[in-house]
Amino acid sequence: WMVFAPTNCFSDTIFLVADKWCPYNCEPETEKPGFIIEIVRKVFERAGHSLSYQILPWPRAVKESREGKFNGIIGFTKKTVSGFLTTDHELVVAREVFFKKAGYQWKYLGVTSLTELKRVGFPNGYHYSDEIDAYIKRGENVHLVSGIDPLKSLVRMLLHDRIQSFPENENVVRYYLRKTKQQGRLEVAGEFNRSGIFIGFGLESPYCRRDQKILSEGVQVLKSSGEFNQVMESYGL
């Protein structure tokens, strides 16, 4: 951790941070660090750089990357975010849905349907559609969850009836349920968006434009060669 402590970004090592969001980015230094991590590492290593990836709570990851303490963050779902330069194209497009406990008789039919629930869980610091973001700010039946692994907390709270629903990327939840042998315990209550997943480089980093160019071009090479799909398939995607 001391080696990785926030400091000025170095030109030969790319420092990326995010909260855990498997299968996109998982535990660092493991056999399966996440398919985006594997893709990014391939691209930067071929360009002569090494990759260092660390898990942080999302609000801190965004703040400190925006300030230039790290090169960037993983998992943007909006292409235009203040203080960041994103890749030219999304890495993947994913469904964003509301989950509910299996058998619970409720469907997501728009933001107004959230008022039918006692409590809705949301990861702290995340952004969704304008309507949902406005609903979170009103906070009427909203419960915010913080930490480096908010999904684990949200699933546990849902199964113990402390919340009745939460929004998340469908691939993320299905992968988590499969890994924890909890398939079938949650159901999709409804889709609210389909979002591109980006990596963003903080504009305060002196290397943001270089890093953005390397990754944007390198990802297209991997997609053309078929390597991108091979990595995704290794995660069951």
C-alpha positions in Angstrom: 0.0 0.0 0.0 2.8 2.4 0.8 4.3 1.8 -2.7 0.8 2.5 -4.2 0.0 5.5 -1.9 -1.5 8.4 -4.0 1.3 10.5 -5.5 2.2 11.9 -8.9 1.5 9.5 -11.7 4.6 8.0 -13.2 5.1 7.7 -16.9 6.0 4.0 -17.0 3.3 2.7 -14.7 -0.4 3.3 -15.2 -2.3 3.5 -11.9 -6.0 2.8 -12.2 -8.5 2.6 -9.3 -12.1 1.6 -8.7 -14.4 -0.2 -6.3 -14.8 -3.9 -6.9 -17.2 -4.5 -9.9 -16.7 -8.1 -11.0 -16.5 -9.4 -13.7 -15.3 -6.0 -15.0 -12.7 -5.4 -12.3 -12.3 -7.9 -9.5 -9.6 -8.5 -6.8 -6.2 -7.2 -7.8 -3.3 -9.7 -8.2 -5.5 -12.7 -8.7 -5.9 -15.2 -11.5 -9.1 -13.5 -12.5 -8.7 -9.7 -11.8 -11.6 -8.8 -14.1 -11.9 -8.9 -17.9 -11.4 -5.1 -18.2 -8.2 -5.3 -16.2 -6.9 -8.1 -18.4 -7.8 -6.1 -21.6 -6.2 -2.9 -20.2 -3.1 -4.7 -19.1 -2.6 -6.3 -22.5 -2.9 -2.9 -24.2 -0.5 -1.0 -21.9 2.1 -3.7 -21.7 2.3 -3.8 -25.5 2.8 -0.1 -25.5 5.7 -0.5 -23.0 3.9 0.4 -19.7 3.0 -1.7 -16.7 -0.4 -1.6 -15.0 -1.1 -1.1 -11.3 -4.7 -1.5 -10.2 -6.1 -0.9 -6.7 -9.6 -1.2 -5.1 -10.9 2.0 -3.4 -14.4 3.2 -2.4 -15.9 4.7 -5.5 -16.3 8.3 -4.3 -12.6 8.4 -3.2 -11.5 6.7 -6.5 -13.3 9.4 -8.5 -12.1 12.3 -6.4 -8.4 11.3 -6.3 -8.3 10.4 -9.9 -9.9 13.7 -10.8 -7.2 15.4 -8.8 -4.4 13.5 -10.7 -3.3 11.3 -7.8 -4.0 8.3 -10.1 -4.1 8.0 -13.8 -7.7 7.1 -14.0 -10.8 5.1 -12.9 -12.5 2.0 -14.2 -16.3 1.7 -14.8 -17.6 4.9 -16.1 -21.2 4.6 -17.4 -21.3 8.1 -18.8 -19.0 9.3 -21.6 -19.0 12.9 -20.5 -18.0 13.4 -16.9 -16.5 16.5 -15.5 -12.7 16.2 -15.0 -12.1 13.1 -17.0 -11.2 12.1 -20.5 -12.8 8.8 -21.6 -11.8 6.3 -24.2 -13.2 7.1 -27.7 -15.6 4.1 -27.6 -17.2 2.1 -24.8 -15.5 -1.1 -23.9 -18.8 -3.0 -23.7 -22.5 -2.1 -23.5 -24.4 -3.6 -20.5 -27.9 -3.7 -19.2 -28.7 -1.8 -16.1 -31.6 -3.3 -14.1 -33.4 -3.3 -10.8 -33.1 -6.5 -8.8 -35.6 -7.9 -6.3 -35.8 -11.0 -4.1 -37.0 -14.0 -6.1 -40.8 -14.3 -5.8 -41.4 -10.8 -4.7 -44.4 -9.3 -6.6 -43.0 -6.0 -7.8 -41.9 -4.7 -11.2 -39.9 -1.7 -12.1 -42.0 0.3 -14.5 -40.3 3.7 -14.1 -39.1 5.9 -11.3 -42.6 6.3 -9.8 -42.8 2.6 -9.1 -39.9 3.0 -6.6 -42.3 4.8 -4.3 -44.2 1.5 -3.9 -41.2 0.1 -1.9 -40.3 0.6 1.8 -36.6 1.0 1.0 -34.4 1.0 -2.1 -30.7 0.5 -1.8 -28.2 2.5 -3.9 -24.3 2.4 -3.9 -23.1 5.7 -2.6 -21.6 8.0 -5.3 -23.0 6.2 -8.3 -24.9 7.9 -11.1 -27.8 6.5 -13.2 -30.4 8.2 -15.3 -31.3 11.9 -14.6 -34.6 10.7 -13.2 -33.1 8.1 -10.9 -30.3 10.5 -9.8 -33.0 13.1 -8.9 -34.9 10.4 -6.9 -31.8 9.5 -4.9 -31.4 13.2 -4.0 -34.9 13.3 -2.6 -34.0 10.4 -0.4 -37.6 9.5 0.6 -37.1 5.7 0.8 -33.4 5.7 -0.2 -30.7 3.8 1.6 -27.1 4.6 0.5 -24.4 1.9 0.9 -20.7 2.8 1.0 -17.5 0.8 1.0 -15.3 -1.0 -1.4 -17.8 -3.8 -2.0 -21.3 -2.3 -2.0 -22.8 -5.2 -4.0 -22.1 -7.7 -1.2 -23.9 -5.4 1.2 -26.9 -4.8 -1.1 -27.4 -8.5 -1.8 -27.3 -9.4 1.9 -29.7 -6.5 2.7 -32.1 -7.6 0.0 -32.1 -11.3 1.1 -32.8 -10.2 4.7 -35.6 -7.8 3.6 -33.9 -4.7 4.8 -34.3 -3.3 1.3 -36.7 -4.4 -1.5 -34.7 -3.6 -4.5 -31.4 -2.1 -5.8 -30.1 -1.1 -9.3 -27.0 -2.7 -10.8 -25.4 -3.9 -14.0 -26.9 -7.2 -14.8 -23.6 -8.9 -15.6 -22.2 -7.8 -12.2 -25.0 -9.3 -10.1 -25.3 -12.6 -12.1 -21.5 -13.1 -11.9 -21.6 -12.5 -8.1 -24.5 -14.8 -7.5 -22.8 -17.6 -9.6 -19.5 -17.1 -7.7 -21.2 -17.2 -4.3 -23.6 -20.1 -5.2 -26.7 -18.0 -4.8 -28.2 -18.4 -8.3 -32.0 -18.1 -8.3 -32.3 -16.1 -5.1 -32.7 -12.8 -7.0 -34.7 -11.8 -10.0 -34.6 -8.9 -12.5 -37.5 -6.5 -11.7 -37.0 -4.4 -14.8 -34.5 -2.7 -17.1 -33.9 1.1 -16.9 -31.0 1.6 -19.1 -28.3 0.2 -21.4 -25.0 1.8 -20.8 -21.5 1.9 -22.3 -18.7 1.0 -19.9 -15.7 3.4 -20.2 -12.4 4.0 -18.5 -11.7 7.7 -17.6 -8.4 9.4 -17.2 -8.2 12.4 -14.9 -7.5 15.7 -16.7 -5.0 16.7 -13.9 -2.8 13.7 -14.9 0.0 14.9 -17.2 -0.4 11.7 -19.2 -4.2 11.7 -19.7 -4.2 12.3 -23.4 -1.4 9.8 -24.0 -3.1 7.2 -21.9 -6.5 7.8 -23.6 -4.9 7.4 -27.0 -3.0 4.2 -26.2 -6.1 2.6 -24.7 -8.6 3.7 -27.4 -6.4 2.5 -30.2 -5.3 -0.7 -28.4 -8.8 -1.8 -27.6 -9.8 -1.6 -31.2 -6.8 -3.7 -32.2 -7.8 -6.4 -29.7 -11.4 -6.3 -30.9 -10.3 -6.7 -34.5 -8.0 -9.6 -33.6 -10.6 -11.5 -31.6 -8.6 -11.3 -28.4 -11.1 -9.0 -26.7 -13.9 -11.6 -27.1 -11.6 -14.4 -25.9 -11.0 -12.6 -22.7 -14.8 -11.9 -22.2 -15.6 -15.6 -22.9 -13.2 -16.7 -20.2 -15.5 -14.8 -17.7 -18.6 -16.4 -19.1 -19.7 -13.2 -21.0 
